[in-house]
């Protein structure tokens, strides 16, 4: 049996690699091929092209890689027609994958969508494409399954892989020691995002917030969690200009979350990772003015934008987006997390949010659902 898998970003590459391993454990004769990255290749997927490095952020910022993806789409469409896989398995990355799902359906392929696109948050009209082109949607969140089901989409809740990767911890001393940081004093974690454009927008705001906290919180210390594309050399000029020790930490994001008393996190998957790890957070995200204006049109009426708040159904971590991402407001919110009563309430809220994610074993459940679908479709 042959499956064609597509993941367009680093997180999708990671989760699809785990899914590939789960599938091969169930049936080593599977031939897995597709578009993805190094993790998928290591998991046994024949990578036709590594597309993870081309991921972009924002509406305007993506324009620079449109030509690449347009050409890739044409090549992939021809490859699917030639290979005729038993199913196309798509992971998130909706701008590319929804169009590919539509094309695959037209040539008679079955389509499974793993890690459903967040249409409930952004451009809901695209659900028409999902109804037309996707045979089964595998959702990470129960509220997603309900949303798709209400709109006539065959959707299943499989749980979130993050529960297999991160456990709750209230031990701050051990990760601080592992990172070479003193055990005492309030520690604020700065997490500017995984992409360089995110870093350029978010980090100046986070550093100015840190400068205010350093002046107002006795003994305040800082660490900076570095995603793979963000380097210590990028942090160094900010340390020099602010006079702060920002302590960049590379490749140890979960330890960095656990070491922090409070985390200031760029919006995205990292907010959910932080919440699952049990660390109170403030969500920060700046972007280009044009992107902000367009986003307001497509997300009008939304109360929350970060995943922990959406899953919880209420604010458990304050959000600071675009023009509201002001260092003064962020610093005041971060300081409130140091109050024992606020912190206890926040930790209980994080526990309740985590319970809504379901149980561990999401990748195994997703693999079982794919095999079940393939059997039903015979």
C-alpha positions, 0 to 999 in steps of 0.5 A: 500500500502506498501513501503520499504525505505532505507537510510544509512546516517544521512542526508538521514535519515533526508530527508527520514523521511520528505518524509515519513511524506509527504507520510503519509499525503497523505495516512495514510494507507501506510505501510512504513518499511525499513532500516534507523535511528531514524528520520525515525522511528519517522516519522512512518517508521518501522525500520528493522535495524538502519544502520546510525551509520555504515556510513563510509567516503572515499574508504579505510575507508569503508573497516572496515564495509564491512562485516556488510553491506554484511550480511545486504544485504543478509537479506534485499534481503530475506526480500524484497522477502518475503514482496513484497512491492509495491515499493522500495524507495532508498535514496542516499547511492549508494554503498549499494543501487545500488546493492539492486536496482539490486537485487530488480528488479530481484525479480520483484519489482519496484524501485524509487531512491530519492536523486539520487547518484552523478554518474555525479561526481564519477564512471559514469559507474554505470549509467548502473545499474541505467538504468537496475534497477531504474524505476524512479529517483528523482533528487535534482538538475536540472543538475542531471535530465538533466545528467540522461535524456541524458543517458536514465534514467527516471528522474524528478527534485523535488528540494532540501529539504534544501530550506525548512530548511534554508533561506538566512540571512545577520543578523550576530548580532542575531545568535551571540547573541544567541550563546553567542558571541560578536557582533563585530569583524570578525568571522571565522566559522570552520566546520570540518565535520560530521564524526570523521574520517573527524574531524581527517583529517580536524580539524588540518588544520582548526586550523592551518588556524585559528592560521594564521588568528588570527595573521593577522586579527585584532580582529579575533574570531572563532567558531567551528560547531559541528556535532552530532558525534563531541564533545567539548571534541574533540576540547579542546586539539586543544584550548590548543595547539593553544591558541585560543578560538575555541568556539564549538557550538553543534546542532546549525549549521545553526546559526553558519553559519549565525553568521560567516563572513566567513566559512571554511567548510569540503566538503559535504552537509554542503557546500550547507547549508552554501551557502544557508544560505548566508555565503561566504565559503572556502571548505576544505577536507583532506583524506588518501593518498590512497583515494586521489589517487583512487579518482583522477582516478575516478574523472579525468577531474572534475573542481569542487567538492563541491556542491555550485560550481557544482550547480553554474557551476563556482567557488563561493567558493575556494576549497582546497582538499588533498595536496592542503589543505594548511593552508597558502592558505586557510587563504589567501582565507578566508581573501579575503572574508573580502574585501567589494567588494569581499564579495558583489560579493560573496553574489550575486554569492550565490544568483544566485546559490540558484536560481538554486536549484528551489523552496521550497517544494521538499519533497512534490513534491517527495511524489507526484511523488511517488504516480504518479508513483505508479498509473501509474504502476498499 
